[in-house]
Every structure is written in structure tokens, then in C-alpha cells.
Amino acid sequence: MTTIGRHVALGGGGALLARSRRIQGDPIYPDRGLGFGYGGLAVEITGPLVLPDTDVSVRWLVGAGNVDFTDNTTGIRLESDNVFVVEPELVIRRRLTPWLRIGISASHRFMRGVDGVDTDATGDMESFAFGLGVRLGPL
């Protein structure tokens, strides 16, 4: 992320399923997998919190991605669709040293455009997420 002023950062972000997630219960394709990835522009606004050496950030990621289903036996892509993704996130970080911060985060991923694939299986992708993070450097 590139810092613009003291409290605003601009950069990129995204996520990718490292492995295809196995989907159960399909009588036609009993061994199918779900693939998902997205990326886009991220804007983060940071401000101090009441506690010393602690700050809070609001981050918005806006981008595009792809959802697909493959037959795990043959590797053939069965369905695929491009999606629009918006992911707001709230992060609270505590500075431990001048070069080390730890944080907790909460976000929600909103998706639009999942029309060409099984929406029952993709419903979990539009959900809340919680995380822990480490930030290194003079940030």
C-alpha cells in the first residue's frame, strides 16, 4: 500500500482459494470442486484510537474475480462466472515496537454477478470473516 498523507493508504489486495473446495451432494457430478479468486483496488483510512499506541483502520477493497466449478476427476471446468466484489474491513492494531504491529480484523465480502454457477454452493463466499495480522516496517 502507498501512503497518501498521514492517514490514507492506497494499494491492492485480493484472495485466492489455494485448493479447490470439494462440493458434496451433486448427483450428476459427485466429485466437483469450487474455485474462487478476486483482486482489486484497496483504500485504507487510519486514525488513532483512545488507547496509547493503538490505531483503527477502515479498509475498502473493490474489485473483480472469478468463481468456477471443476470436475475433480477429470479436471474439466463445468461452470464459470465473473463476479464484482466489495469487501469493507475494520482493523484494530497495536504497536509493539516501532517496526512491529499486531492487529485483529473483521470484514464482510459482498459479491454480485454469480449468475452462471450454482448459487447454493457459492453462498458461503459472501460472508463475514475475522482475522489476525502482523505488520512489519515503519508504518
Secondary structure as UniProt FT lines:
FT   STRAND          2..4
FT   TURN            5..7
FT   STRAND          8..16
FT   STRAND          21..23
FT   TURN            30..31
FT   STRAND          32..48
FT   TURN            52..53
FT   STRAND          54..71
FT   TURN            72..74
FT   STRAND          77..97
FT   TURN            98..99
FT   STRAND          100..108
FT   STRAND          110..112
FT   HELIX           119..122
FT   HELIX           123..125
FT   STRAND          128..136
//
